[in-house]
Every structure is written in C-alpha cells, then in structure tokens.
Amino acid sequence: MRTYPEQAIHNRHLTTPSTNGLPRGRPFSFAPLEARSVSKRLPRAVATRILSLMSPSPHLHPHISLTIKNRTPLAQGQAFGEVGPYERIDARAHVAFDPASPAYAGIVDLEHAPRNDAGQVAYTTDVQILKPVDLTRGNARLFVELANRGNKRCLQFFNDALGSNDPRDGAHFGNGFLMRRGYTVAWIAWQGDLLPGNDRLLLDVPRAQHADGSPITGPVRSQFIVDAAGTHVLPLSGWVSTRSYPAASLKTTQATLTRRRYPDSARETIAPDAWSFSRLEGGAGLDNQGAERARLPSATNIHLHDGFEPGWIYELIYTAQDPLVLGLGHAAVRDVTGFLRHADADASGTANPLRESGHGIEKAYAWGRSQTGRCLRDFVYRGFNADPRGGRVFDAMMPHVSGGGLMWMNHRFANVVRPAGQEYEDHDTPADRFPFAYATSRDHLTGARDAICKRPDTDPLIAHTQSSTEYWQRRGSLVHTTTDGEDLPLPANVRVYLWASSQHFADPRALAPVRSVCREDSNIIKTSMLFRAMLDALDAWATTGAEPPASRIPTRGDGTLVDGPTWAQRFPAIPGVMRPRGPASLSLLDYGNGTSAGILAEPPHDTGERYTTLVPVTDGDGNETSGIAVPTVAVPLASFTGWNIRTRAHGHGAMHAFSGSTLPFPRDVREQAQTGDPRASITERYADRSAYLDAVRAASTSLVGARLMLDEDVERCVLDATALWDLVMA
C-alpha cells in the first residue's frame, strides 16, 4: 500500500456559494501548509492532536488529491443529440484522512492500518469519468456506477451497448441513452481486493497489522466448484481476478480441505498429503495433468494432486494473514463522489473536472447490479450516504438484482468478490443477514429490530429492481416481507419492482440462448427498456418530487407470493422439464462472539432455524402474474423462468447459480398432442407472425402509458419480438 505523506496538508479553502444549496469547494484538507513541520518534531499522537486543532474543520474532511492521467474524446468526437460530444477522463484519487474522524467510525481494522507522517490513513482509487465536453449542455446529473467486480455494465444495460471495461468506440455507447440525456457517468473503484487485468478499476487499501508490524492472522473459508475436468490449481480466493489471503503456514496438516456432493451432504475430508499450498510452473503445451510442470510452494494457491472433480463442492478452511481494510470501499465512493459534487479544486489546486465556469453537479444518482446492488444497500445501511459536510451523497439509487443481501466487506478477511449464497453455490456467507428490508422489521429468530433505511435526513430515494431469479436464489422476497414471510409496507422513499419471469443477467444484445451445465436453454428475455424508463422516473422524483410508478411486487395479501409447494401446484407439468424443489433456503448462522466487530469465526454454526423465502406464483403457462411484464413476457411464446436446473455430474437437480430458462410452447396442436404439453400451442394463440407482433406493439404501448417504458423503445421491443418468433418457430 502506497501512502502519500507529501499530500498531508495544504492551505486551500474555497467557499464559493453553490447553485443547489450546498457549500461548494469545502476544504478537502486537514491542516495548513505550515503545519508540516509539526509532525516532524513531535511524537505522532501529539502531532496528530495539534494538526487537528490547527485545521479549520477537524475530523471532517479527507485530504483529496486528484491526478488526471488522460483526457480523450469519446467515439471519435460523435455528438450525442443536443448534448454534443463527450470526453473521457482517467484519473487517480489519492485520499488521506484522520482515522479519528467520525466519518470513518466503524470501519473494521482501521485502528490497525499504517499511518503516514501526519498520522493519517491513506488509500488511492481509480476514477473514470465520461462527461459532456461542454458541461453546460449536460443535465447537471452525476450517474455513478459501482463496477461489478471491476466490470462496467451501465452502458451495456442503459445504452444497449457492447460491454467493455475500456469504453472508447461508438459500439461501446450503443443507442447513446445516458449521453443523450446529458448524464456525466463516473466509475469509482470501491473493491479493495481486485487484481489488475481486463481494464478493471483498482482501489488500493492498507493491510492491517499489529502495532509492532507483525501480521494479523485468522481463519478463512474458501469454496471451489469447477465445471470441467483437468483443473488442479486454483487461487485461494476462488477467483483469478481477486487477491488471495496468504496462508500463514504451508503445512496442510494445519488446514482442512473437504468436498461434498450436495450442500446438505456429509463432508468428505481430503487427506493432507493429497493436496498442497502450491502452484504449477511450466511452458505452454505441457499436459494439463501437470506431470511435466514444476510444482512450486505458494501461499496463495491450492493444488489438488488428482484434480478437482467437476460439480463437487470443495471447501478449504485455513489460517490466513494480512487482512485488507476493505471497509474503506464505502468511504472511497462517498469521499470521491462528494469531491466531484462540491469541490472547485482538490487540495493541491487541481481543478475539479466537473466544475466549469460556475456549472457543476446538482444531483447524484448511483446504480449497481448484483454484487454492487448489495453494495449500495450496505452503503445506505451503514450510514455512508451521509455527507460529512451535511446532506446526502446520493440523491437517489437503483440497486438491481441484489436480492435481500448486504455486503461481505467490512469484515476481517472478507472475500468481497464471492457471490452471496444460492441453493448450490457459495453457502454460508455473511452477506445474507438481517436486516433484509428497507423498512423497519423484527427478526423473528433473534428478536432484533433494524432497517436498511433508518436515517430519514440522509437516506436516498430508492428504486429497487429484481428479476425472478432473485426470488428463487437470492431471497428477494425478504426485501418486502417480514423475516417470517408476511407483507411489509415499504418506506415512502422506496419503490420495489419485480421484472416478471426474467433472469439475473438479461443481456440486451443476446441473440440466442445458451446452456452451459444446465438442462434448459437460458432465459433470453431482455429488460433494458425498463432501466431507461426507471431512470427518467427516478430523476423526476429527485428533481420535482413527481411520484414514480407504484411498486409492482408479488404479495401474500393478493396470493401472488407463495411458498415452494404452492408454486409447484400452479406451474405447468411441462414434459421433460425438471422443476426446483423450492427457493433457496436461508439459515440463521452464528459467526461467533466477534461478529459485531466484523471478526468472524469459520465455519459458522448453523442454528437450524430458517428465514422464510417465497416466490412469485405463475399462470397456467408458467409465467409470473405479478410485477412488470416486458412485452415478450406479456405476449409469450414460451415459459420464462428465473431458475434453471443443473445437469448430471454437475449437481443434478439443484438450481444453477443465476440462470433462468426458456421453455418454448409447442408450435402447433400436432406437436402439443405428440408431447402431451398442457400449454396451448403458438398457432392457437396467434393467427400468424403479424398478429403476434401487433400484440407485442400493443403491450409496449401500454407500458409507455404506465411510465414503465419510453416511446423510443416500442419499435425496439417489436424487433426483439421478431427475432424471438424466428428463433422459436425455426
């Protein structure tokens, strides 16, 4: 971890009034320039106290220095409607702060982080910005995406663009929606355990250590599932993109490796001499069994001598060292967003690139999907949406496909990249924990009362969106029910929407379904048109107070939210289709006495008590009856589900991760009679292709009238429906 003692103190305090009621250019420093010599002459504790007294705003504001590395035009200078051309800014923010500041209270292991010469803790984070060349032609809105495992997705989903972590060319901006609306788009690295590669943005945070410099150690539990034979070596983190905590000892007798066939199967212990902490070294072309490769000791890799068997769940528990202070990820998003919104310049005098000629940012919105949707919920829950200078960091948020989870991040030895648990994969992570709901509720298993939204002065407006998959795999019902499964009223600042019969990852550019290790074709329903309408509604809500469309969710009260057995009674018995046993369950886990301090025992104790998880009911076609149905679901050619079932040798019978299914209707009555399919055939439903497309156009127009879709997306939906008809009827 690099620190920047030369940035410790500057004397630059700007107090220009703002146009949005908040002070502009509040000081991003701790002490005047001449105080530098104080820290050199006195002990650290005394110097830190004197510096805090000398600062005009002690304990509040981090010292931020922004290094701009590149400014380049986007898409060869392409103009996006009336907003005109955009430019891209690549920067690095260097941040140092007083660890005694209340703004950083509660960050696990912060007291063990190294200090710079001024007694401050430092971190650095990558920042990438796409902004109108002429800010006055933009909409004065900052759209911050928390990149999912370092991967940028907002252009892909809001603009129907080609996904890229290096957006430069026209294909990376698709239909240009965010740009045509005038948004300034920013990515701020927040995940401190990522490794370089694939143009991922990186956050460098300190490693925690004892006061004498010796390493902090503790238990770590990693899980591994491989899909193909021939894998012998894996990083201890389980992800090649993610840092692994080094093993404190390379002796396998001091660790435990097990495997099991299903999550509830008995664990089989793998002998210590059958594996090692090591990696393979060798040239290209050597066989994948590793026989001709050198096996070298490695504190960050596991080598299973006979190879990992596909589909089995392997679990390693070992003693690790050198935990990262990963809770600083929330602080990075808050600190840098606050700077971009309110500062005229950084502490070194570098101008804020989002302030030009008196024009700047008036509103800030945040979007995250899956992992980063959970991160936004955790950000609000932990109070980081409170700007230390007053007011909100983000005026509004859009957490997407997060389900009921929070983050496994502000913990010692957290694995931020690891998904929260599903039926088969990634069990027993601390990400799925109470509170699940935005509204105040009582945990019926522990008696605790809590809520994600509990700070009315700083809680943002929230549009929480989720697919069917979140109800099946990610405990999505707990977002709007009590922990024992009863309807829970939503707070006034929150809307929740089910995107009916869709799957977790709905690629707006997908041309055909895939299967991987699943029994059925993947769900190919596209939902990106809902993002665009949702953002317009959220902006109006934050700007004028205009109410967005009412929440659209399944409820217990109207019978659309049910348990697994009730769902099975309604879902059609489609020949050859294996159905799930029910939604993924959720146990109450006990991580030991250190849980409240972010220090977890491994493995956790399963108390045997369960939270209630529920799923949306379907009609006789197998499509969900509640939520928002995009036109190709409202006018169906298939049953579309949020679940898919694993094949033999890959956990047969269990649901697969975040995959959904496309189950086409029989084409005509002859096929229906031959297969015994209970669903009406396509030719019975629609006279011909034109009749089908007319129905899709009518459904699209209805969504426009409900403010759930934009006019510009009607013909796009018809084109998608045309491709779907050709695929199913081929």
C-alpha positions in Angstrom: 0.0 0.0 0.0 1.4 3.4 -1.0 0.9 6.4 1.2 1.3 10.0 0.2 2.8 12.0 3.1 3.6 14.9 0.8 -0.2 15.4 0.4 -0.8 15.6 4.1 -1.6 19.2 4.4 -2.5 22.2 2.3 -4.0 25.6 2.8 -6.7 25.9 0.2 -10.2 26.6 1.4 -12.8 27.7 -1.1 -16.2 29.0 -0.1 -17.9 30.0 -3.3 -21.7 29.7 -2.9 -23.4 26.8 -4.9 -26.5 26.7 -7.0 -28.0 23.7 -5.2 -28.0 25.0 -1.6 -24.8 23.1 -0.5 -21.5 24.8 0.1 -19.2 24.5 -2.9 -15.5 23.8 -2.5 -15.4 23.0 1.2 -11.8 22.2 2.3 -10.5 18.7 1.4 -7.6 19.0 3.8 -6.8 18.8 7.4 -4.3 21.4 8.3 -2.4 24.5 6.9 0.7 24.0 4.8 3.0 25.4 7.6 1.9 22.7 9.9 4.0 20.1 8.1 7.0 20.7 10.4 4.9 19.9 13.5 4.6 16.3 12.6 8.4 16.1 12.1 9.2 17.5 15.6 6.7 15.8 17.8 5.5 12.3 18.6 2.8 11.1 16.3 -0.1 11.2 18.8 0.8 14.7 19.9 1.4 15.9 16.3 -2.0 14.5 15.2 -3.8 16.3 18.0 -2.1 19.6 17.2 -2.8 19.2 13.5 -6.5 18.5 14.2 -6.7 21.7 16.3 -5.0 23.7 13.6 -7.4 22.6 11.0 -10.4 24.8 10.3 -12.7 21.7 10.1 -11.0 19.0 12.2 -12.1 15.3 11.8 -14.5 16.0 8.9 -12.8 16.3 5.5 -10.4 13.9 3.9 -7.4 15.3 2.0 -8.0 14.5 -1.6 -5.6 15.0 -4.5 -6.7 14.1 -8.0 -4.2 13.1 -10.6 -5.7 13.3 -14.1 -3.8 10.9 -16.3 -5.7 11.2 -19.6 -8.5 13.3 -21.3 -9.6 11.9 -24.6 -12.6 12.3 -26.9 -15.2 9.6 -27.0 -16.4 7.7 -30.1 -14.2 9.9 -32.4 -16.0 13.0 -31.3 -19.5 11.7 -32.0 -22.2 14.1 -31.0 -25.0 12.7 -28.8 -28.1 14.7 -29.7 -28.3 18.2 -28.3 -25.7 17.4 -25.6 -22.9 17.1 -28.2 -19.6 15.3 -27.9 -18.3 13.6 -24.8 -14.8 13.2 -23.3 -13.3 10.5 -21.1 -11.2 11.3 -18.1 -8.9 8.7 -16.5 -7.8 9.7 -13.0 -6.4 8.5 -9.7 -7.7 9.9 -6.4 -5.2 10.0 -3.5 -7.0 10.3 -0.2 -5.7 10.7 3.3 -7.8 11.2 6.4 -7.8 11.4 10.1 -8.8 7.9 11.4 -10.4 9.6 14.4 -12.9 11.3 12.2 -16.5 10.2 13.0 -17.0 9.9 9.2 -14.8 6.7 9.3 -16.2 5.2 12.5 -17.0 1.5 12.4 -14.5 0.6 9.6 -13.1 -2.8 10.7 -9.4 -2.9 11.4 -8.9 0.8 10.7 -7.1 1.1 14.0 -4.6 -1.5 12.6 -3.9 0.4 9.4 -0.5 2.0 8.9 -0.3 5.9 9.2 1.6 8.4 7.2 3.8 11.1 8.6 0.8 13.2 9.5 -0.9 10.4 11.4 -3.4 9.8 8.6 -4.5 6.6 6.9 -4.3 6.7 3.1 -5.9 5.0 0.2 -5.9 5.5 -3.6 -8.6 4.8 -6.0 -9.1 4.8 -9.8 -11.7 7.1 -11.2 -13.1 7.2 -14.7 -15.5 9.8 -16.0 -17.5 10.3 -19.2 -18.7 13.9 -19.4 -20.1 16.3 -22.0 -17.3 18.3 -23.5 -19.5 21.3 -22.7 -20.9 20.8 -19.3 -23.5 23.5 -19.8 -25.2 21.3 -22.3 -25.4 18.4 -19.9 -28.2 17.8 -17.3 -26.0 18.5 -14.2 -26.6 14.9 -13.1 -23.8 12.6 -12.0 -24.5 8.9 -12.6 -22.2 6.8 -10.6 -22.0 3.1 -11.3 -20.3 0.8 -8.8 -18.5 -1.6 -11.1 -19.3 -5.2 -10.6 -16.1 -7.0 -9.7 -14.4 -4.2 -11.6 -16.6 -4.6 -14.7 -18.5 -1.7 -16.1 -22.1 -2.6 -17.0 -24.2 0.6 -17.1 -23.5 1.4 -20.8 -24.3 -2.2 -21.7 -27.7 -2.1 -19.9 -28.9 1.5 -20.2 -27.5 2.1 -23.8 -27.8 -1.5 -25.1 -24.1 -1.2 -25.9 -21.3 -3.7 -26.4 -20.0 -4.4 -22.9 -16.5 -3.1 -22.3 -14.2 -2.0 -19.4 -12.5 0.3 -21.9 -15.3 2.3 -23.4 -14.0 4.4 -26.3 -15.7 3.5 -29.6 -19.2 4.0 -30.9 -20.2 0.4 -30.2 -19.5 1.0 -26.5 -22.2 3.6 -26.3 -25.0 1.8 -28.2 -28.1 3.9 -28.6 -26.5 6.7 -26.5 -29.3 7.0 -24.0 -27.2 8.2 -21.0 -25.3 10.6 -23.2 -28.4 11.9 -25.0 -29.9 12.6 -21.6 -26.8 14.6 -20.6 -25.6 12.5 -17.7 -22.0 12.6 -16.5 -21.1 9.0 -15.9 -18.4 8.0 -13.3 -16.9 4.9 -12.0 -15.1 5.0 -8.7 -13.1 1.9 -7.7 -14.5 0.5 -4.4 -13.4 -3.1 -4.2 -10.1 -3.3 -2.5 -9.3 -7.0 -3.2 -9.2 -6.9 -7.0 -6.1 -7.7 -9.0 -5.1 -5.8 -12.2 -6.3 -7.0 -15.5 -9.1 -6.6 -18.1 -9.0 -2.8 -17.5 -10.5 -3.2 -14.0 -10.5 -0.1 -11.9 -8.5 -0.6 -8.7 -8.8 0.5 -5.1 -5.6 0.3 -3.0 -6.3 0.0 0.7 -3.9 -0.7 3.5 -3.2 -4.1 5.1 -4.0 -4.3 8.8 -1.1 -5.3 11.0 -0.2 -5.3 14.7 1.5 -2.2 16.2 4.8 -4.0 16.1 4.5 -4.7 12.4 3.7 -8.4 12.8 0.9 -9.9 10.7 -2.6 -10.3 11.9 -3.9 -13.9 11.3 -7.3 -15.5 11.4 -9.5 -18.2 9.8 -10.5 -18.1 6.2 -13.0 -20.4 4.4 -13.0 -20.7 0.6 -15.3 -22.7 -1.6 -14.4 -24.1 -5.1 -16.7 -25.6 -7.8 -15.3 -26.4 -11.2 -17.3 -27.2 -14.4 -14.6 -29.1 -16.3 -12.1 -31.8 -15.6 -8.4 -31.1 -15.6 -8.3 -28.3 -13.1 -5.5 -28.9 -10.5 -4.6 -25.4 -9.2 -6.9 -22.6 -8.0 -6.3 -19.3 -6.2 -7.3 -19.4 -2.6 -9.8 -16.7 -3.2 -11.6 -18.9 -5.7 -11.3 -16.1 -8.4 -8.4 -15.4 -10.7 -9.4 -11.7 -10.6 -9.2 -11.4 -6.8 -6.4 -11.3 -4.2 -6.0 -14.3 -2.0 -5.1 -14.0 1.7 -1.7 -15.7 2.1 -1.7 -18.9 4.2 0.2 -18.3 7.5 1.6 -21.8 7.2 2.1 -24.0 4.1 1.6 -27.2 6.3 -1.6 -28.8 5.0 -2.0 -30.5 8.4 -2.8 -27.1 9.8 -5.7 -26.7 7.4 -8.8 -28.7 6.4 -9.9 -29.5 2.8 -13.3 -31.2 2.3 -15.7 -32.0 -0.5 -19.4 -32.8 -0.7 -21.8 -33.8 -3.5 -24.7 -31.5 -2.4 -24.8 -28.7 0.1 -26.5 -30.9 2.7 -24.3 -33.9 2.0 -21.8 -35.1 4.6 -18.3 -33.6 4.0 -15.6 -35.9 3.0 -12.1 -34.9 4.3 -9.3 -34.9 1.8 -6.1 -36.2 3.2 -3.4 -33.6 3.8 -0.9 -35.4 1.5 -3.4 -35.3 -1.4 -3.1 -31.5 -1.8 -0.7 -28.7 -1.1 -0.4 -24.9 -1.0 1.4 -24.7 -4.3 1.1 -23.7 -8.0 2.3 -25.1 -11.3 5.1 -23.5 -13.3 5.8 -24.6 -16.8 5.8 -23.6 -20.5 2.9 -23.7 -23.0 1.9 -27.1 -24.5 2.6 -29.2 -21.4 -0.2 -31.6 -20.4 -3.0 -30.3 -18.2 -2.2 -33.0 -15.6 0.8 -31.1 -14.6 3.1 -34.1 -14.9 5.8 -32.1 -16.7 5.4 -28.9 -14.8 7.2 -27.9 -11.7 5.1 -27.6 -8.6 6.2 -24.6 -6.5 5.2 -23.7 -3.0 2.6 -20.9 -3.0 0.9 -19.2 0.0 -1.9 -18.1 -2.3 -2.8 -21.2 -4.3 -4.2 -24.6 -3.7 -3.1 -27.7 -5.7 -5.2 -30.8 -5.6 -2.9 -33.6 -6.9 -5.6 -35.7 -8.6 -7.6 -32.6 -9.8 -10.9 -31.1 -8.8 -13.9 -33.2 -9.8 -16.5 -31.2 -11.7 -19.7 -30.4 -9.9 -18.4 -31.2 -6.4 -18.3 -28.6 -3.7 -14.8 -28.2 -2.2 -14.2 -26.2 0.9 -10.9 -25.1 2.4 -10.5 -23.7 5.9 -7.0 -22.3 6.7 -5.3 -19.7 8.8 -4.5 -16.6 6.7 -2.6 -13.4 7.4 -2.5 -9.8 6.2 -6.2 -8.8 6.1 -7.1 -5.7 4.0 -9.1 -2.8 5.4 -11.8 -3.4 2.8 -14.5 -1.3 4.6 -12.7 1.7 3.1 -14.6 0.8 -0.2 -17.7 2.6 1.1 -15.6 5.6 2.2 -14.0 5.8 -1.3 -17.3 6.1 -3.0 -18.5 8.7 -0.5 -15.4 10.8 -0.5 -14.8 10.9 -4.2 -18.4 11.5 -5.1 -18.6 14.3 -2.5 -15.5 15.9 -4.1 -16.9 15.6 -7.6 -20.2 17.2 -6.5 -19.0 20.0 -4.3 -15.3 21.0 -4.7 -13.9 23.5 -7.0 -10.4 22.1 -6.7 -8.5 19.4 -4.8 -6.1 20.2 -2.0 -3.3 20.6 -4.5 -5.2 23.1 -6.6 -6.1 20.8 -9.4 -9.5 21.9 -10.8 -12.4 19.6 -10.3 -13.2 18.4 -13.9 -16.9 18.5 -13.2 -16.9 22.2 -12.4 -16.6 24.7 -15.3 -17.5 28.4 -15.4 -19.8 28.1 -12.4 -21.5 24.9 -13.7 -21.3 21.7 -11.8 -23.3 18.7 -10.5 -26.7 19.4 -8.9 -27.9 15.8 -8.4 -26.0 12.5 -8.0 -27.5 9.0 -8.6 -26.0 5.6 -8.0 -26.6 2.3 -9.8 -25.3 -1.2 -9.1 -26.3 -4.6 -10.2 -26.0 -7.9 -8.3 -22.8 -7.6 -6.1 -22.9 -3.8 -6.4 -26.6 -3.6 -5.8 -25.9 -5.2 -2.5 -23.1 -2.8 -2.0 -25.5 0.2 -2.4 -27.8 -1.3 0.2 -24.9 -1.8 2.5 -23.7 1.7 1.8 -27.1 3.1 3.0 -27.4 0.8 5.9 -24.0 1.7 7.3 -24.7 5.4 7.0 -22.3 6.3 4.3 -24.9 8.2 2.3 -24.5 11.0 4.9 -22.0 13.6 3.5 -19.8 14.7 6.4 -20.4 18.3 5.3 -24.2 17.8 5.5 -26.8 16.4 3.2 -26.8 13.3 1.1 -24.1 11.9 -1.1 -26.6 10.3 -3.5 -30.0 11.8 -4.0 -31.3 8.5 -5.5 -30.2 4.9 -6.0 -31.1 2.0 -8.3 -29.9 -1.3 -6.7 -30.6 -4.0 -9.3 -30.8 -7.8 -8.8 -29.3 -7.6 -5.3 -31.9 -9.8 -3.7 -32.1 -9.4 0.0 -28.3 -9.3 0.6 -25.9 -6.8 2.0 -22.1 -7.0 1.7 -19.4 -9.2 3.0 -16.8 -6.4 3.0 -16.5 -4.5 6.3 -15.1 -7.7 7.9 -11.7 -9.0 8.7 -10.6 -11.4 5.9 -13.7 -10.6 3.8 -14.0 -12.1 0.3 -15.8 -9.2 -1.4 -15.9 -10.8 -4.8 -17.6 -14.0 -3.7 -21.3 -14.0 -4.5 -23.9 -14.3 -1.8 -25.3 -17.7 -1.3 -27.6 -19.6 -3.6 -29.1 -23.1 -3.4 -25.9 -24.9 -4.6 -23.1 -22.4 -4.7 -21.4 -20.1 -2.2 -23.1 -21.2 1.0 -23.0 -19.7 4.4 -21.6 -16.2 3.5 -22.3 -13.3 5.9 -23.7 -11.3 3.0 -27.3 -12.6 3.6 -28.0 -11.3 7.0 -30.7 -9.3 8.8 -31.9 -6.6 8.0 -33.1 -7.6 4.6 -35.8 -5.0 4.2 -35.6 -1.2 3.8 -38.5 -0.8 6.3 -38.1 -1.4 10.0 -38.9 -5.0 10.9 -38.2 -7.6 13.6 -36.1 -10.6 13.1 -38.4 -13.3 14.4 -35.4 -15.6 15.1 -33.4 -13.3 17.2 -35.7 -10.5 18.3 -33.6 -7.8 16.8 -35.2 -4.8 15.1 -33.5 -3.0 12.3 -33.9 -1.5 8.8 -31.7 -0.5 5.8 -33.3 2.9 5.7 -33.2 4.3 9.2 -31.8 7.8 8.6 -34.5 9.9 7.1 -32.3 13.0 6.8 -29.8 11.3 4.5 -31.5 8.1 3.1 -31.8 8.4 -0.7 -34.8 7.8 -2.9 -34.5 4.1 -3.9 -35.9 2.1 -6.9 -35.0 -1.5 -6.1 -35.4 -3.8 -9.1 -35.1 -7.5 -9.3 -35.7 -10.4 -11.6 -37.4 -13.7 -10.9 -34.0 -15.3 -10.2 -33.6 -13.1 -7.0 -36.8 -14.7 -5.5 -35.5 -18.2 -6.3 -31.8 -17.9 -5.5 -31.3 -14.6 -3.6 -34.1 -14.3 -1.1 -35.7 -11.5 -2.9 -39.0 -11.8 -1.1 -37.3 -10.7 2.2 -36.8 -7.2 0.6 -40.5 -6.6 1.1 -41.7 -9.2 3.7 -41.0 -9.8 7.4 -38.5 -12.5 8.2 -41.3 -15.0 8.7 -42.9 -14.1 5.3 -45.6 -11.6 5.9 -46.1 -8.5 3.7 -44.1 -5.5 5.0 -45.1 -1.9 4.0 -42.4 -0.1 2.1 -40.9 3.2 3.3 -42.1 6.3 1.4 -38.7 6.8 -0.2 -38.6 3.2 -1.7 -40.1 1.5 -4.7 -39.6 -2.2 -5.5 -40.3 -3.8 -8.8 -40.2 -7.4 -9.9 -39.3 -7.7 -13.6 -41.5 -10.7 -14.1 -40.2 -14.0 -15.5 -36.7 -12.6 -16.3 -33.3 -13.9 -15.2 -30.5 -12.3 -13.2 -28.3 -11.3 -16.2 -30.5 -10.2 -19.1 -28.0 -9.4 -21.8 -29.7 -6.7 -24.1 -27.6 -7.9 -27.0 -28.1 -11.7 -26.6 -29.0 -13.3 -29.9 -29.6 -16.9 -28.8 -29.9 -18.9 -25.6 -27.0 -20.9 -24.0 -27.0 -24.0 -21.7 -23.5 -24.5 -20.1 -24.1 -27.1 -17.3 -27.9 -26.5 -17.3 -30.7 -28.8 -18.5 -32.6 -26.0 -20.3 -31.8 -23.1 -22.6 -31.1 -19.8 -20.8 -33.8 -17.2 -20.3 -33.4 -14.7 -23.2 -35.9 -12.1 -22.1 -34.5 -8.6 -22.5 -35.4 -5.9 -19.9 -33.1 -3.0 -20.6 -36.0 -0.8 -21.7 -37.2 -0.8 -18.1 -33.8 0.7 -17.0 -34.3 3.7 -19.2 -37.8 4.5 -18.1 -36.9 3.8 -14.4 -34.0 6.3 -14.5 -36.3 9.0 -16.1 -38.8 8.4 -13.3 -36.2 8.4 -10.6 -34.7 11.7 -11.9 -38.2 13.3 -11.9 -38.8 12.1 -8.3 -35.5 13.5 -7.1 -35.9 16.8 -9.0 -39.5 17.8 -8.8 -41.0 15.3 -6.3 -43.1 13.7 -9.0 -44.1 10.2 -7.7 -42.7 7.3 -9.8 -44.9 4.4 -10.8 -46.2 2.4 -7.8 -44.2 -0.6 -6.7 -45.0 -3.8 -8.6 -44.3 -6.9 -6.5 -45.9 -10.2 -5.6 -47.6 -10.1 -2.2 -49.0 -12.5 0.3 -52.1 -10.4 0.5 -53.2 -10.9 -3.1 -51.9 -14.5 -3.3 -49.1 -13.9 -5.8 -46.2 -14.6 -3.4 -46.2 -18.2 -2.3 -44.1 -21.0 -0.8 -42.5 -23.7 -2.9 -45.2 -26.3 -2.7 -47.9 -23.8 -3.6 -45.9 -22.6 -6.6 -45.4 -26.2 -7.8 -49.2 -26.7 -7.8 -49.6 -23.8 -10.3 -46.6 -24.3 -12.5 -47.5 -26.5 -15.6 -46.2 -30.1 -15.8 -44.1 -29.5 -19.0 -42.9 -32.8 -20.4 -39.2 -33.4 -19.7 -38.7 -30.3 -17.5 -37.3 -30.8 -14.0 -38.6 -28.3 -11.6 -36.8 -26.9 -8.5 -37.7 -28.2 -5.0 -38.4 -24.6 -3.9 -36.5 -21.3 -3.4 -33.0 -21.3 -1.8 -33.4 -21.5 1.9 -31.6 -19.2 4.3 -30.3 -20.3 7.7 -29.6 -18.2 10.8 -25.9 -18.5 11.1 -23.8 -17.9 14.2 -20.3 -16.5 13.3 -19.2 -16.2 16.9 -18.7 -13.5 19.6 -16.7 -11.3 17.3 -19.4 -10.8 14.7 -20.4 -7.3 15.8 -16.7 -6.2 15.5 -16.5 -7.7 12.0 -14.3 -10.6 13.0 -16.0 -13.9 12.0 -15.4 -17.5 13.2 -15.1 -20.1 10.4 -17.0 -22.2 9.8 -20.2 -20.6 11.2 -22.6 -22.6 13.3 -25.9 -23.3 11.5 -28.6 -22.9 14.2 -31.0 -25.0 12.3 -33.5 -22.1 12.2 -34.7 -20.7 8.8 -36.0 -17.5 7.4 -39.0 -17.7 5.2 -38.2 -17.3 1.5 -41.1 -17.1 -1.1 -41.5 -17.0 -4.9 -43.9 -15.3 -7.3 -46.8 -17.5 -8.5 -47.3 -18.3 -12.2 -50.2 -18.7 -14.5 -51.0 -21.9 -16.4 -48.3 -21.0 -19.0 -45.6 -20.9 -16.3 -45.1 -17.1 -16.5 -45.3 -14.9 -13.4 -48.5 -13.0 -12.8 -47.1 -10.1 -10.8 -44.5 -7.4 -11.3 -43.7 -5.7 -14.7 -44.0 -8.0 -17.7 -42.0 -6.8 -20.7 -43.9 -7.2 -24.0 -42.3 -10.6 -24.8 -43.5 -11.9 -21.4 -46.9 -10.3 -21.6 -47.3 -11.8 -25.1 -45.4 -15.0 -24.6 -44.0 -17.7 -26.9 -42.6 -19.7 -24.0 -42.5 -20.1 -20.3 -39.7 -17.9 -19.0 -38.3 -18.7 -15.5 -35.8 -17.3 -13.1 -34.4 -20.8 -12.4 -32.5 -23.5 -14.4 -31.5 -27.0 -13.2 -28.0 -28.4 -13.2 -27.2 -31.5 -15.3 -25.8 -34.8 -14.3 -22.3 -34.7 -12.8 -22.8 -31.0 -12.1 -25.1 -31.2 -9.1 -28.0 -32.7 -10.9 -31.4 -31.5 -9.7 -30.1 -28.3 -7.9 -30.6 -24.8 -9.3 -27.7 -23.3 -11.2 -26.3 -20.0 -9.9 -28.2 -17.1 -11.5 -29.5 -18.9 -14.6 -33.1 -18.8 -15.9 -34.9 -20.9 -18.5 -36.7 -20.5 -21.8 -39.2 -23.3 -22.3 -40.9 -22.8 -25.7 -44.6 -23.5 -26.2 -45.4 -26.3 -28.7 -45.5 -24.8 -32.2 -48.9 -26.3 -33.2 -51.6 -28.6 -32.0 -49.9 -31.7 -33.5 -46.7 -31.0 -31.5 -48.8 -30.4 -28.4 -50.7 -33.7 -28.8 -47.5 -35.6 -29.5 -45.6 -34.3 -26.5 -48.6 -34.1 -24.1 -47.7 -30.5 -23.3 -50.5 -28.9 -21.2 -49.8 -25.4 -22.6 -51.6 -24.0 -25.6 -49.6 -24.1 -28.9 -48.3 -20.9 -30.5 -50.6 -21.3 -33.6 -53.6 -21.5 -31.3 -52.6 -18.2 -29.6 -51.6 -16.1 -32.6 -53.0 -16.3 -36.2 -49.6 -15.6 -37.6 -46.4 -13.6 -37.1 -48.1 -10.3 -37.8 -50.8 -10.9 -35.2 -48.1 -11.7 -32.7 -46.2 -8.6 -33.4 -49.3 -6.5 -33.3 -50.0 -7.8 -29.8 -46.4 -7.0 -28.8 -46.8 -3.5 -30.0 -50.0 -3.1 -28.0 -48.3 -4.4 -24.9 -45.4 -2.0 -25.4 -47.7 1.0 -25.8 -49.5 0.0 -22.6 -46.2 0.1 -20.7 -45.4 3.5 -22.1 -48.7 4.8 -20.8 -47.8 3.4 -17.3 -44.4 5.3 -17.4 -42.6 1.9 -17.3 -41.2 2.2 -20.9 -40.2 5.0 -23.2 -41.7 5.7 -26.6 -38.4 5.2 -28.3 -38.4 1.6 -27.1 -41.6 0.5 -28.7 -40.1 -0.4 -32.0 -37.0 -1.9 -30.3 -39.4 -4.3 -28.5 -41.1 -5.2 -31.8 -37.7 -6.0 -33.3 -36.8 -8.2 -30.3 -40.1 -10.0 -30.6 -39.5 -10.6 -34.3 -36.2 -12.3 -33.5 -37.8 -14.3 -30.8 -40.5 -15.5 -33.1 -38.0 -16.6 -35.7 -36.0 -18.4 -33.1 -38.9 -20.3 -31.5 -40.6 -21.1 -34.8 -37.5 -22.1 -36.7 
